Amino acid sequence: MTGRRQQVLEMAYPHELTIRRRTLLSAGLAAGTLATTGLLGAAAPAAAAEDVLPGSGSNGFTEAGLPINHGQGGAWTVTPTGFAGVASHGRDGTTGGAGGRLVHASTPGQLRGFAKSDEPLVVILHGELIFAQYEKLTVTSNKSFLGAGEGAAVVNAGFKLVNVANVVFRNFTVRDSYIPGDFVGKRPDNDRDGIQMDTSTHVWVDHMHFTRLGDGLVDIRKDCDNVTLSWNVFSDHNKALGEGWTQNVVTRLTLHHNWIRNTHQRNASLDNTAASHVYNNYLENISSYGMLGRNAALLLVEGNYFRDVRNPLHHQGPGGELLARNNTFEECTGNTGEERGEAFKPPYSYDLTPTMALPALVRAFGGPLGGTMPALRKVITVALDGTGDYSSIRAAIGAIPPNNPAAVTVLVHPGIYHEPAVIWGDRRNVTLAGATGNASDVILTNSEGVTLLVAADGSTLRDLTITSDSPQPAHVLLTTGKDVTRSNVTVLNGTAG
C-alpha cells in the first residue's frame, strides 16, 4: 500500500482500518512478521531468540509473544526511543531485567515476590491478577514486567519505584482501583496510582493501558530521570499523567504515541522538567486541560493531535519555555500553546508520524495486544456499592464505543456522584437515566464548573438531579448537542443551558 493511498484510506475509513490493523496485530504479528501487512513501512522479521541487546540474555519479548518491528516508525521496538534510551547515570539505556532469570506470575503473590526481588528478572504476567485489597507493589531495580499475549491485567493494585533504576513495563493493563465517590482522589487513604516513581531513572512504560484507578494513572515524581512513555492508553479517569513534586529541574521525559482519552486533567502536567519531549500523542475528549507546562519546565511539543480537548496546551508559572510545532487542534477550546523560548534539542534520533495519520495509527496499535476499545452494550449500569458495571459516570461513558451505531442506556443507581460528567459528541443516542425513576435518588454534583456537559446529539436525560456543591450563577447543566431531551430532571445551585 503506497503512502498516499494509505493516508487517504486512513482519513476516509479510520474505523475500518483500526479494526483491520488490530485484527492483524492480535491474530498474526506475535507469531509472524509485519511483511504481509505493509502497515508500518518496510517489512521486518519477528523477534528471534537471539534478537536481544548486545551483551545481554533474553529480554523476554519472544517468550511473552510480543511482536517486534525494527522498521522506521514501528510500534513495537526492542529498545525505547527517547530519554529512557539515553546513556546517563552510569547506564547505557533501559533494558529492564534482560539477562536475568525469566519467571512467570499468574497470582498476586507471585507478582509481589518477583517485583521486590533483589535479582534482575524478566517477569511474564499471565491473565488477570486480581488483588483482594489495594496494594502498591514495591519494585526494585533491573526488572521487566511483560504481559503474555492478550488479556494480561493487574487489578486493584499499582507499582511503586523508589530510588531504583532500569525498569520496563509492557503489554498489560492496570485497572480498577477506583474508590467510588472519590473522583478527585483526595481521600487520605487514596494514593492509588498505577505507577508511582520517586527519584528513579531509566524507566520505559510501553503499550500499557491504565484506567479507572484511584489517584494518578502514572505519577513521575521527585527528581526522576530518563523516562519514556510510549504507545500507552490512558483512559476514563480524572488525573492521567503528572510529573513534578520537586523544585529541582532535573527530570528528562519523552512521551510519544500515547492515546489519552476521556480524562479530566494532567494530560500531562509537567512541572520543573529539564526536558519534556512530547510528540505524536493523540488526545481526545478531555474536559479540564490537556498538556500543561509549569514553572521552569522546558517543553518541546510537536506533531500531536488534539480532538475535543479543553485548553489543550499551555505553560504557566515563572520561567520555563515552550516550543510547539506542527500540532493539530480539532474542535478544541481555550489555550493552544503560546510559544515562549526555544526549549531544547532532543539528544536522540526519532521519526515523526504525519499528524493527520496519527489518530488511526494510535487507535490501532496503542495499548496492549488485543486492543482497549470496549464492545457495544445496550445497557451499562453505574453503582457506588460495586454492584454495577462501573462506579463512575465517566467510566460508563468511556465504555461506549465512539460513534456507537446503536442506542445505549447508562442506568445510574442511587447515590451522590461527585464528578464532572460529559456525554461526548462522539457518543450519540445515549440515555443517562436514574435507575429508580425518582430524580432525588441520583445526584450529580461537582465542586467547580459544569457538572454535566451534554455534547452529543440525540441524548436523553431522565430521572436525575444535577447540582453543584455550592450555589453558583453559571450553568451546572450545559447542553451543546442537538435534539437533547430531558424528563424529570431537577437542576439546583445553578442554571441549565
C-alpha positions in Angstrom: 0.0 0.0 0.0 1.5 3.3 -1.0 1.9 6.1 1.4 -0.6 8.3 -0.4 -3.2 5.6 -0.7 -2.7 4.7 3.0 -3.2 8.3 4.0 -6.4 8.6 2.0 -7.8 5.4 3.4 -7.0 6.4 7.0 -8.8 9.7 6.5 -11.8 8.2 4.8 -12.2 4.9 6.8 -10.4 5.3 10.1 -12.7 2.9 12.0 -12.3 0.1 9.4 -8.6 0.5 9.3 -8.4 0.4 13.1 -10.3 -2.9 13.1 -8.1 -4.4 10.3 -4.9 -3.4 12.0 -5.9 -4.6 15.4 -7.1 -7.9 14.0 -3.8 -8.4 12.1 -1.8 -7.5 15.1 -3.6 -9.8 17.6 -4.0 -12.7 15.1 -0.7 -12.9 13.4 2.1 -10.5 14.3 3.0 -12.1 17.6 4.0 -15.3 15.9 4.9 -14.0 12.4 6.0 -10.9 10.6 4.9 -7.5 9.6 5.8 -8.2 6.0 2.4 -9.1 4.7 0.6 -6.1 6.3 2.5 -3.2 4.8 1.1 -1.0 7.5 4.2 0.1 9.2 6.6 0.7 6.3 9.4 -1.6 5.5 8.9 -5.2 6.5 10.9 -6.7 9.3 11.3 -10.2 10.8 9.7 -11.1 14.1 11.9 -11.3 17.1 14.0 -14.4 17.3 15.7 -15.9 20.4 18.9 -14.1 19.6 17.2 -10.8 18.9 18.3 -9.1 22.2 20.5 -6.3 23.3 24.3 -6.9 22.8 25.8 -8.5 25.8 22.5 -9.4 27.5 20.5 -12.6 27.8 16.8 -12.9 26.7 14.7 -9.7 27.1 11.6 -11.9 27.3 9.8 -10.3 24.3 9.7 -13.5 22.3 8.6 -15.6 25.3 5.8 -13.2 26.1 4.6 -13.3 22.5 5.3 -9.6 21.7 5.6 -8.6 18.1 8.9 -6.8 17.3 9.4 -4.4 14.3 12.7 -2.8 13.5 11.4 -0.7 10.6 11.2 3.0 10.8 8.2 4.1 12.7 7.4 0.6 14.1 5.0 0.4 17.0 6.9 -2.4 18.8 10.7 -1.9 19.3 13.5 -3.7 21.1 14.7 -0.5 22.8 13.0 2.7 23.9 13.0 5.8 21.8 13.6 8.9 23.9 15.2 9.7 27.2 14.9 6.1 28.5 17.3 5.1 25.8 19.9 7.8 26.5 23.1 6.9 28.4 23.2 8.6 31.8 23.6 7.8 35.5 26.1 5.1 34.7 23.8 3.2 32.3 23.7 2.9 28.5 19.9 2.8 28.4 17.0 0.9 29.7 17.0 -2.9 29.4 14.9 -3.9 32.5 15.6 -7.5 33.6 17.2 -8.6 30.3 19.9 -11.2 31.1 18.3 -12.2 34.4 16.0 -15.1 35.1 12.8 -15.4 33.2 9.9 -16.1 35.6 6.1 -16.3 35.3 3.4 -14.7 37.5 -0.2 -15.7 37.5 -1.1 -14.8 41.1 -0.8 -11.6 43.1 1.6 -13.3 45.5 4.0 -14.4 42.7 4.0 -10.9 41.2 4.6 -9.3 44.7 7.6 -11.5 45.3 9.2 -11.1 41.9 8.7 -7.3 42.0 10.7 -6.8 45.2 13.3 -9.5 44.5 16.9 -8.3 44.6 17.9 -10.1 41.4 17.4 -9.0 37.8 14.2 -10.6 36.5 12.0 -10.8 33.4 8.5 -11.3 34.8 5.9 -12.5 32.4 2.3 -11.9 33.6 -0.5 -14.3 32.7 -4.2 -13.5 32.8 -5.8 -11.2 35.3 -4.1 -10.8 38.6 -6.8 -9.6 41.0 -5.8 -8.2 44.4 -8.4 -8.5 47.1 -7.2 -5.4 48.9 -5.5 -2.5 47.1 -1.7 -2.8 47.1 1.2 -0.7 45.8 3.8 -3.2 44.8 7.4 -2.4 45.7 9.6 -2.6 42.6 13.4 -3.0 42.7 16.0 -2.3 40.0 16.5 -4.3 36.9 13.0 -5.7 36.3 10.9 -6.2 33.2 7.1 -6.8 33.6 5.7 -8.2 30.4 2.1 -9.2 29.7 1.8 -12.6 27.9 -0.1 -12.2 24.7 -3.6 -10.7 25.1 -5.5 -10.1 28.3 -2.9 -9.7 31.0 -4.0 -7.3 33.7 -3.2 -6.2 37.2 -6.5 -5.3 39.0 -6.8 -3.2 42.2 -3.0 -2.7 42.6 -0.2 -0.5 41.3 3.6 -0.3 41.3 5.9 1.9 43.3 9.5 2.7 42.3 11.7 4.5 44.9 15.4 5.1 44.2 15.6 2.4 41.6 16.9 2.1 38.0 16.3 0.2 34.8 12.6 -1.0 34.8 10.4 -1.9 31.9 6.6 -2.3 31.8 5.0 -3.6 28.6 1.8 -5.1 27.3 -0.7 -5.3 30.1 -3.5 -3.3 31.8 -3.5 -1.7 35.2 -7.1 -1.1 36.2 -9.9 -0.7 38.7 -8.6 0.6 42.0 -11.2 3.5 41.9 -12.7 4.4 45.2 -16.4 5.1 44.5 -17.3 8.7 45.1 -13.7 9.9 45.3 -13.3 11.1 41.7 -11.0 13.9 42.8 -8.7 11.4 44.6 -8.5 13.4 47.8 -9.4 10.9 50.4 -6.5 10.3 52.9 -6.3 6.6 52.0 -6.4 7.2 48.3 -2.9 7.2 46.8 -3.8 4.5 44.3 -1.5 5.3 41.4 -1.0 2.8 38.5 2.8 3.6 38.6 4.4 5.9 41.1 8.1 6.7 40.7 10.3 8.7 43.0 13.9 9.5 42.3 14.2 6.7 39.8 16.0 6.6 36.5 15.7 4.7 33.2 12.1 3.6 33.2 10.3 2.5 30.0 6.5 2.2 30.0 5.3 0.9 26.7 2.0 -0.5 25.2 0.2 -0.4 28.6 -3.4 0.6 29.5 -4.1 2.5 32.6 -7.8 3.0 33.5 -10.2 3.7 36.4 -7.7 4.0 39.2 -7.9 5.8 42.5 -5.4 8.7 42.1 -3.0 9.4 39.2 -2.7 6.9 36.4 1.1 7.4 36.3 3.0 9.8 38.6 6.6 10.7 37.8 7.8 12.4 41.0 10.8 13.8 42.9 13.7 14.0 40.5 13.2 11.0 38.3 15.2 11.0 35.0 15.4 9.2 31.7 11.8 8.1 31.4 9.9 7.2 28.2 6.2 6.5 28.0 5.3 5.2 24.5 2.2 3.7 22.8 0.2 3.6 26.0 -3.5 4.2 26.6 -4.7 6.4 29.5 -8.5 6.4 29.8 -11.7 7.0 31.8 -10.2 8.8 34.7 -9.5 12.2 36.4 -5.7 12.6 36.6 -3.8 11.0 33.8 -0.1 11.9 33.9 1.7 14.1 36.5 5.4 15.0 36.7 7.0 17.1 39.4 6.6 17.3 43.2 10.0 18.9 43.3 11.7 22.3 43.0 14.7 20.6 41.3 14.9 20.9 37.5 16.4 17.5 36.6 13.7 15.3 35.0 14.0 14.4 31.3 10.9 12.7 29.9 9.7 11.5 26.5 6.0 11.0 25.7 5.2 9.6 22.3 2.4 7.8 20.5 0.2 7.7 23.7 -3.5 7.8 23.4 -5.2 9.8 26.2 -9.0 9.7 26.1 -12.0 10.6 28.3 -9.8 12.1 31.1 -10.1 15.4 33.0 -6.7 16.8 33.9 -2.9 16.2 33.9 -2.6 15.1 30.3 0.2 15.6 31.1 1.1 18.1 33.9 4.8 18.8 33.5 6.4 20.7 36.4 10.0 21.8 36.5 11.2 19.3 33.9 14.7 19.8 32.5 13.3 18.5 29.2 9.9 17.2 28.3 9.7 15.9 24.7 6.0 15.4 23.8 5.5 14.2 20.3 2.9 12.2 18.2 0.4 11.8 21.0 -3.3 11.6 20.4 -5.5 13.4 23.0 -9.3 13.3 22.7 -12.4 14.0 24.9 -10.6 15.9 27.7 -12.7 18.1 30.0 -10.3 20.3 32.0 -6.9 20.7 30.4 -4.5 18.8 28.2 -0.8 19.4 28.3 0.5 21.9 30.9 4.0 23.1 31.5 4.6 24.5 34.9 7.3 26.8 36.3 10.8 26.1 34.9 9.7 23.2 32.7 11.2 23.1 29.2 8.7 21.6 26.7 9.1 20.6 23.1 5.6 19.7 21.9 5.4 18.6 18.3 3.2 16.6 15.9 0.4 15.9 18.4 -3.3 15.6 17.6 -5.8 17.2 20.0 -9.5 16.5 19.4 -12.3 17.9 21.6 -9.9 19.0 24.3 -10.4 21.9 26.6 -7.3 24.1 27.0 -5.2 21.6 25.0 -1.7 23.2 25.5 -0.5 25.8 27.9 2.5 26.9 30.0 2.2 28.8 33.3 4.3 30.0 36.1 7.7 31.7 36.3 10.5 30.7 33.9 10.2 27.7 31.6 10.0 27.5 27.8 7.6 26.0 25.3 8.3 25.3 21.7 5.2 24.0 19.9 5.1 23.0 16.2 3.0 21.0 13.8 0.2 20.2 16.3 -3.4 19.7 15.1 -6.3 21.1 17.1 -9.8 19.8 16.2 -12.9 21.0 18.0 -10.8 22.3 20.8 -11.4 25.4 23.0 -9.1 27.5 25.2 -5.3 27.7 25.2 -3.4 26.2 22.2 0.2 26.9 23.2 1.7 30.4 23.1 5.4 29.8 22.4 8.0 31.1 24.9 11.7 30.4 24.1 13.3 27.6 22.2 13.1 24.8 24.8 15.8 22.2 23.9 17.0 19.9 21.2 16.5 16.2 21.9 19.8 14.3 22.3 18.4 11.3 20.3 17.0 10.4 16.9 13.3 9.9 16.3 10.8 9.7 13.5 7.6 11.8 13.4 4.4 10.3 12.2 2.4 12.6 9.9 -0.1 14.3 12.3 -3.2 13.6 10.2 -2.4 9.8 10.2 -1.8 9.8 14.0 -5.4 9.0 15.3 -5.9 5.9 13.2 -2.3 4.7 13.9 -2.5 5.1 17.7 -6.1 3.7 17.9 -4.8 0.6 16.1 -1.5 0.0 17.9 -1.8 1.8 21.2 -2.0 -0.2 24.4 -1.6 -3.9 24.9 -2.2 -6.6 22.3 -5.9 -7.2 21.8 -6.8 -3.5 22.0 -8.6 -1.4 24.5 -11.8 -0.4 22.9 -14.9 -1.9 24.6 -17.7 -3.9 22.9 -21.0 -2.2 22.4 -23.6 -2.9 25.0 -27.2 -1.7 25.1 -27.3 -1.0 28.9 -24.4 0.0 31.2 -25.0 0.2 34.9 -23.3 2.5 37.4 -23.4 2.0 41.2 -21.4 3.2 44.1 -21.7 0.0 46.0 -19.8 -2.1 43.4 -22.9 -3.9 42.0 -22.9 -2.0 38.7 -20.7 -2.4 35.7 -18.8 0.7 36.8 -18.6 3.1 39.8 -18.4 6.4 38.0 -20.4 8.0 35.2 -17.1 8.9 33.4 -16.1 5.2 33.2 -19.6 4.3 31.9 -19.4 6.9 29.1 -15.9 5.6 28.3 -17.3 2.1 27.9 -19.4 3.3 24.9 -17.5 2.9 21.6 -17.0 6.1 19.7 -19.7 6.7 17.0 -21.7 4.0 18.6 -24.0 2.5 15.9 -26.9 1.8 18.3 -28.5 3.5 21.3 -27.1 3.0 24.7 -28.6 3.5 28.1 -26.4 4.4 31.1 -28.5 3.4 34.1 -27.3 5.1 37.3 -28.2 3.6 40.7 -29.0 5.8 43.8 -26.2 7.9 45.3 -24.2 11.1 45.1 -21.8 11.1 42.1 -19.2 13.7 42.8 -17.5 14.2 39.4 -17.6 16.3 36.2 -19.5 14.2 33.7 -19.5 14.5 30.0 -21.5 12.8 27.2 -19.0 13.4 24.4 -20.0 14.5 20.9 -19.0 11.1 19.5 -21.3 9.2 21.9 -24.6 9.8 20.1 -28.0 8.5 21.2 -27.1 7.9 24.8 -29.7 7.9 27.6 -28.4 8.9 31.0 -31.1 7.9 33.5 -31.6 7.3 37.2 -32.5 3.7 37.9 -35.4 4.3 40.3 -37.4 6.9 38.4 -37.1 9.3 41.3 -34.8 12.3 40.5 -33.8 12.9 44.1 -32.3 9.4 44.3 -29.5 10.1 41.8 -27.5 13.3 42.4 -24.7 14.5 40.1 -22.6 17.2 41.7 -19.2 18.9 41.3 -17.0 21.4 43.1 -16.3 23.7 40.2 -17.6 24.4 36.8 -20.2 22.4 34.8 -21.3 19.2 36.5 -22.8 17.6 33.4 -21.9 18.6 29.8 -24.1 17.0 27.1 -22.2 17.4 23.8 -23.7 14.5 21.8 -26.7 14.8 19.5 -29.8 12.8 20.4 -29.0 12.5 24.1 -31.7 11.9 26.7 -31.6 12.8 30.4 -34.1 11.2 32.7 -34.8 11.0 36.5 -31.7 12.9 37.7 -30.7 15.8 39.9 -27.9 18.0 38.5 -26.4 20.4 41.1 -23.2 21.9 42.4 -21.5 21.7 45.8 -22.4 25.4 46.4 -24.6 27.9 44.7 -23.2 29.5 41.5 -24.6 31.8 38.9 -23.3 29.7 36.0 -24.5 26.5 34.3 -24.3 23.2 36.2 -26.0 21.5 33.2 -24.8 22.6 29.8 -26.1 21.2 26.5 -24.3 21.8 23.2 -25.6 18.8 21.3 -28.7 18.8 19.1 -32.1 17.2 19.9 -31.3 16.7 23.6 -34.4 15.8 25.6 -34.9 16.0 29.4 -37.5 14.3 31.5 -37.9 14.6 35.3 -34.5 16.4 35.7 -34.0 18.7 38.6 -31.4 21.5 38.4 -30.1 23.0 41.7 -27.4 25.5 42.7 -27.0 26.8 39.2 -28.6 27.0 35.8 -29.2 24.8 32.8 -28.3 26.0 29.3 
